[in-house]
Amino acid sequence: MISSSKWSLHKFFAKSPHIRPFLPPTSLYQPALLSTYLGKYETVYIKPTRTHMGKGILRVQKKDSGYQFVKERGEPVEVPSLEELQRRLEKQCVEKQYIIQKGIDLAELNGRPYDIRVMMMRNGLGKWQYAGMLAKVAGSDSIITNVARGGGYAVTVPHALKKSLSLSSNEIRKIEQNLIRLSYQVCSHFNKYRHSAQIGVDFAIDKQGGIVVIEVNYDFPSHGLFAKLKDKTYFRTIKRLHFQYRNRVKRKKSFTPTKKRRA
């Protein structure tokens, strides 16, 4: 069984030729890598490998006067040198293991970055089925888009794409189709890792409309996120598919023959 850490999952999905082009440059974090990553990218993220909901994520940025970092939310901390940055981050990195990742220049809605959650469910036949998508908008002072932890909110994907990137209906439809296609590929590849009944794929959309796979949530991706939308169609679809698959599992268990014991 492959470890469920962000680093192990990144390596696992990087094996897929369909998914690899959509993954951000990522390495197992070591302080020495700060110089390398900040030499290539203006913004990097440092993420604990085993936490969820955006907990403990740091954003680090290179500035004319030095560097700055933020942990989850709040005002950035300014530091003058790389050496000082490394010392300050060492105190912030309290988890056992982290990854370092290229920062994506996320599209913004009313000045706040957002990402997109695509929900995939197994249906009554046990097959993967697209169930819905939404945009998660970060809170006013947050670097994370997790709605519960970051104080943000959810909106429809067409609304977010139109308002942030001024896209036409056809352009929006094309991005939605690409997100769904990639999500099916994520689920197909994930079948080689372990069984799951539901997967929430988080995608970044950059300011040029490019797609990046951020994270794959496979244990208990939130259904409640979709209840926050005014239109409950996706939420009802998710609940219906969840009910169908749960009944399928119950039927299979009830029809499983039991072995007779020998006297």
C-alpha positions as CSV (number, residue, x, y, z in Angstrom):
1,M,0.0,0.0,0.0
2,I,1.3,3.4,-1.0
3,S,1.5,6.0,1.8
4,S,-1.3,8.6,1.8
5,S,1.1,11.5,2.3
6,K,0.9,14.4,-0.2
7,W,4.4,13.5,-1.4
8,S,3.6,9.9,-2.0
9,L,0.4,10.8,-3.8
10,H,2.2,13.4,-6.0
11,K,4.7,10.7,-7.1
12,F,1.9,8.3,-7.7
13,F,-0.1,10.6,-10.0
14,A,3.1,11.8,-11.7
15,K,3.3,8.2,-13.1
16,S,0.2,8.9,-15.3
17,P,1.1,10.5,-18.6
18,H,-2.4,12.1,-18.7
19,I,-2.1,13.7,-15.2
20,R,1.6,14.5,-15.0
21,P,1.4,17.6,-17.3
22,F,-1.1,19.2,-14.9
23,L,0.9,18.7,-11.7
24,P,2.9,21.7,-10.3
25,P,6.7,21.3,-9.8
26,T,6.9,19.6,-6.3
27,S,9.7,18.3,-4.1
28,L,10.1,16.9,-0.6
29,Y,10.9,20.0,1.5
30,Q,14.4,20.7,2.8
31,P,15.5,24.2,3.8
32,A,18.3,24.1,1.2
33,L,15.6,23.9,-1.5
34,L,14.2,27.3,-0.7
35,S,17.0,29.0,-2.7
36,T,16.4,26.7,-5.7
37,Y,12.6,27.2,-5.7
38,L,12.6,30.9,-5.0
39,G,15.2,31.3,-7.7
40,K,12.8,29.9,-10.2
41,Y,9.4,31.0,-8.9
42,E,8.3,34.2,-7.2
43,T,5.8,32.3,-5.0
44,V,6.1,28.8,-3.4
45,Y,3.9,26.9,-1.0
46,I,5.2,24.7,1.8
47,K,2.6,22.1,2.9
48,P,2.6,19.5,5.6
49,T,2.3,16.1,3.9
50,R,-0.2,14.6,6.2
51,T,-2.7,17.4,7.2
52,H,-5.9,18.4,5.5
53,M,-8.2,21.4,5.1
54,G,-5.2,23.7,4.4
55,K,-3.9,23.3,8.0
56,G,-0.3,24.5,8.4
57,I,0.2,25.7,4.8
58,L,2.8,28.4,4.3
59,R,3.0,30.8,1.3
60,V,6.5,32.2,0.7
61,Q,7.2,35.1,-1.7
62,K,10.2,36.8,-3.1
63,K,10.1,40.6,-2.9
64,D,12.4,43.5,-3.9
65,S,13.2,44.1,-0.2
66,G,13.7,40.4,0.7
67,Y,11.0,37.8,1.4
68,Q,7.7,37.4,3.1
69,F,5.6,34.5,4.3
70,V,2.1,33.8,5.6
71,K,0.9,30.7,7.5
72,E,-2.8,30.0,6.5
73,R,-4.1,33.6,7.0
74,G,-3.2,37.0,8.3
75,E,-0.6,39.7,7.5
76,P,2.6,38.6,5.8
77,V,5.8,38.5,7.9
78,E,8.7,40.4,6.2
79,V,12.2,39.0,6.4
80,P,15.4,40.6,4.8
81,S,17.4,37.6,3.9
82,L,17.2,34.0,2.8
83,E,19.1,32.9,5.9
84,E,16.6,34.7,8.2
85,L,13.7,33.2,6.2
86,Q,15.1,29.7,6.7
87,R,15.4,30.3,10.4
88,R,11.8,31.7,10.7
89,L,10.3,28.9,8.7
90,E,12.1,26.2,10.8
91,K,10.1,27.5,13.8
92,Q,6.8,27.4,11.7
93,C,7.3,23.9,10.3
94,V,6.2,21.8,13.3
95,E,5.0,18.8,11.4
96,K,7.2,15.8,10.6
97,Q,7.4,16.3,6.8
98,Y,6.5,18.9,4.2
99,I,6.5,19.4,0.5
100,I,7.6,22.5,-1.4
101,Q,5.6,23.5,-4.5
102,K,5.6,26.1,-7.2
103,G,2.9,28.7,-6.4
104,I,0.1,29.1,-8.9
105,D,-0.9,32.6,-9.9
106,L,-4.6,31.8,-9.1
107,A,-7.5,33.5,-10.8
108,E,-9.2,35.8,-8.4
109,L,-12.9,36.7,-7.7
110,N,-13.2,40.2,-6.2
111,G,-9.6,40.1,-5.3
112,R,-9.7,36.7,-3.6
113,P,-8.1,33.6,-5.1
114,Y,-10.2,30.5,-5.7
115,D,-9.9,26.9,-6.8
116,I,-12.3,24.4,-8.2
117,R,-13.6,21.2,-6.6
118,V,-14.9,18.5,-9.0
119,M,-16.9,15.8,-7.2
120,M,-16.7,12.2,-8.6
121,M,-18.9,9.4,-7.2
122,R,-19.3,5.7,-7.8
123,N,-22.9,5.1,-9.0
124,G,-25.2,2.1,-8.5
125,L,-23.2,0.1,-11.0
126,G,-19.9,0.8,-9.2
127,K,-18.7,3.0,-12.0
128,W,-17.2,6.5,-11.6
129,Q,-19.6,9.3,-12.5
130,Y,-19.2,13.1,-12.5
131,A,-21.5,14.6,-9.9
132,G,-20.8,18.3,-9.8
133,M,-18.3,21.1,-9.4
134,L,-18.0,24.4,-7.6
135,A,-15.5,27.2,-7.0
136,K,-14.1,27.7,-3.4
137,V,-13.2,31.3,-2.8
138,A,-10.6,32.2,-0.1
139,G,-11.5,34.3,2.9
140,S,-10.5,38.0,3.0
141,D,-7.2,37.4,4.7
142,S,-6.6,33.8,3.9
143,I,-4.1,32.0,1.6
144,I,-6.2,28.8,1.6
145,T,-9.4,28.1,-0.2
146,N,-10.8,25.6,2.3
147,V,-14.2,27.2,3.1
148,A,-14.5,25.9,6.7
149,R,-11.0,26.8,7.8
150,G,-10.3,29.8,5.6
151,G,-13.5,31.7,6.1
152,G,-14.3,31.7,2.4
153,Y,-17.5,30.8,0.4
154,A,-18.6,28.7,-2.6
155,V,-20.0,29.9,-6.0
156,T,-20.7,28.2,-9.3
157,V,-17.8,27.6,-11.7
158,P,-19.3,29.6,-14.6
159,H,-19.8,32.6,-12.3
160,A,-16.2,32.4,-11.0
161,L,-14.7,32.0,-14.5
162,K,-16.8,34.7,-16.1
163,K,-16.2,37.3,-13.4
164,S,-12.5,36.6,-12.9
165,L,-11.3,35.9,-16.5
166,S,-14.0,37.5,-18.6
167,L,-14.5,34.3,-20.6
168,S,-17.2,33.5,-23.1
169,S,-19.8,30.8,-22.5
170,N,-17.9,28.5,-25.0
171,E,-14.6,29.1,-23.3
172,I,-16.2,28.3,-19.9
173,R,-17.8,25.1,-21.3
174,K,-14.4,24.0,-22.6
175,I,-12.7,24.5,-19.3
176,E,-15.5,22.6,-17.5
177,Q,-15.2,19.7,-20.0
178,N,-11.4,19.6,-19.5
179,L,-11.9,19.5,-15.7
180,I,-14.4,16.6,-16.0
181,R,-12.1,14.7,-18.4
182,L,-9.1,15.1,-16.1
183,S,-11.2,14.0,-13.1
184,Y,-12.2,10.8,-14.8
185,Q,-8.5,10.2,-15.5
186,V,-7.6,10.9,-11.9
187,C,-10.2,8.4,-10.8
188,S,-9.0,5.8,-13.3
189,H,-5.4,6.1,-12.1
190,F,-6.5,6.1,-8.5
191,N,-8.0,2.7,-8.9
192,K,-4.4,1.4,-9.0
193,Y,-3.8,2.9,-5.6
194,R,-6.8,1.9,-3.5
195,H,-10.6,1.6,-3.7
196,S,-12.7,4.7,-2.9
197,A,-16.4,5.4,-3.4
198,Q,-16.0,9.2,-3.8
199,I,-13.2,11.6,-4.9
200,G,-13.0,15.3,-4.8
201,V,-10.4,16.7,-7.1
202,D,-9.1,20.2,-6.4
203,F,-8.0,22.2,-9.4
204,A,-6.2,25.6,-9.7
205,I,-7.2,27.9,-12.5
206,D,-4.4,30.4,-13.2
207,K,-4.9,33.9,-14.6
208,Q,-4.4,32.6,-18.1
209,G,-7.1,30.0,-17.7
210,G,-4.6,27.1,-17.3
211,I,-5.5,24.1,-15.3
212,V,-3.4,22.6,-12.4
213,V,-4.2,19.6,-10.2
214,I,-3.7,20.7,-6.6
215,E,-5.0,17.9,-4.5
216,V,-7.0,14.6,-4.6
217,N,-9.4,14.1,-1.7
218,Y,-10.5,10.5,-1.4
219,D,-11.5,9.7,2.2
220,F,-14.4,12.0,3.0
221,P,-14.6,14.9,0.5
222,S,-17.3,17.3,1.7
223,H,-20.8,16.9,0.4
224,G,-21.9,19.9,2.4
225,L,-19.8,22.3,0.3
226,F,-22.4,21.8,-2.5
227,A,-25.3,22.5,-0.2
228,K,-23.9,26.1,0.1
229,L,-24.8,26.7,-3.6
230,K,-28.2,28.3,-4.2
231,D,-29.0,25.7,-6.8
232,K,-29.0,22.3,-4.9
233,T,-28.9,20.1,-8.1
234,Y,-25.3,19.0,-7.6
235,F,-26.0,18.3,-3.9
236,R,-29.0,16.2,-4.7
237,T,-27.0,14.3,-7.3
238,I,-24.2,13.6,-4.9
239,K,-26.6,12.3,-2.3
240,R,-28.5,10.2,-4.8
241,L,-25.3,8.6,-6.1
242,H,-24.0,8.0,-2.6
243,F,-27.3,6.3,-1.7
244,Q,-27.2,4.1,-4.9
245,Y,-23.6,3.0,-4.3
246,R,-24.2,2.3,-0.6
247,N,-27.2,0.1,-1.5
248,R,-25.1,-1.7,-4.1
249,V,-22.5,-2.5,-1.4
250,K,-25.2,-3.8,1.0
251,R,-26.7,-6.0,-1.8
252,K,-23.3,-7.5,-2.6
253,K,-22.7,-8.3,1.1
254,S,-26.1,-9.9,1.5
255,F,-25.5,-12.1,-1.5
256,T,-22.0,-13.2,-0.4
257,P,-22.2,-17.0,0.3
258,T,-20.9,-18.1,3.6
259,K,-18.6,-21.1,3.8
260,K,-20.1,-24.1,5.7
261,R,-18.0,-25.4,8.5
262,R,-16.9,-29.0,8.5
263,A,-18.3,-31.1,11.3
